[in-house]
Amino acid sequence: MSHNVRMAPAYDFKLALTRVIEPTGGPGAKLATLEDAARFVGLMRPWRQARPHWDFAADLLLKAAQTKEESDIEMATAQMERALRVEGWL
């Protein structure tokens, strides 16, 4: 008997960002991995997380952790930098 069970995608949040980000504000310190960046966003107040630039950053972090593609990791890294600049934290 064969079962066609669909497994959930494997996410790898231990992957390094394409460059280390050092925010000057917000809920954290140096961001070196997808996990660091996801934790940074996760520690924000919900009203801040809901802002479009952070919502998009979270989506890109999830995509990068799932695909593990360098281009997706770069897109997530760049969006984290953009979101931090919007907040005045970079």
N, C-alpha and C positions, 0 to 999 in steps of 0.2 A: 504494500500500500504506500503510495507516495503522497506526501502533503506538499502543497504549494503555499508555504507560509511565507508571507512577506515580512522580512526583518526591517526594523526601524533603521534609518540611516545612522552610520557611526559618525559621531562628531568628535573631532580632535581639537580641543581648546588649548592643548599644550604647544601648538605651533607658534613660532615666533612671528611677531609683526615684522613688516619689512624694514622697520627702523624703530628704535626705542623712542617713546614719547614721554616727556616730562612735564605734566600739567603744573601750572602755577596755582591752581585752585581746584575746588571740587573734592570729592570723597576718596582721594587716593594719592598714591605717589607715582613712581615710575611705571610705565606701561610697556612691557616687553613681549607679552604673549597675547593671544586671543583671549585667554582666560583672564588675564589682568584687565584687559579692556572691557570684557563682559562684566566682570565684577564691579569695575568703576561705574558703568552705566547702571547696574543693578542696585548699587548703594545710593543712587540718587532718589530724591523724593519723587513720587509718582507724577506730580504735575510737571516736573522737569523732564522725566523720562518720556512723557507724552509729546514733547516738542518734536516737530518733524525731523530736525537734524539728528536728534538722539534716536528716534524711532528708526530712521533710515540706517544709522550706524549699527543698531542692534540687528537689523535684518541682514546687513552685510557681514557682520561678525558670525552670525549663524550660517550663512551661505559659505563663508570661507572655512569654517570648522567642518562643514559637511563635504565640500568638494576638495579641500586641501590644495587647491590650485594657487600658484603664486600670484596670478593676476587677481584672483578674488581676495587674497590676503592683502595685496597692495590697495585694492579698492576700499577694503575695510579700514586699513591703516589711514589712508587719505581722508576718509569720511570722519574718523575719530579726530583727526587734526582739524578738519573744517568745523566740526561741532564744538571742539574746545575753543577755537578762535571766536566763534559766535558768542560763546559765554564769557570771553575775555580771559580764558584760562590757559592760553598758550601764546 
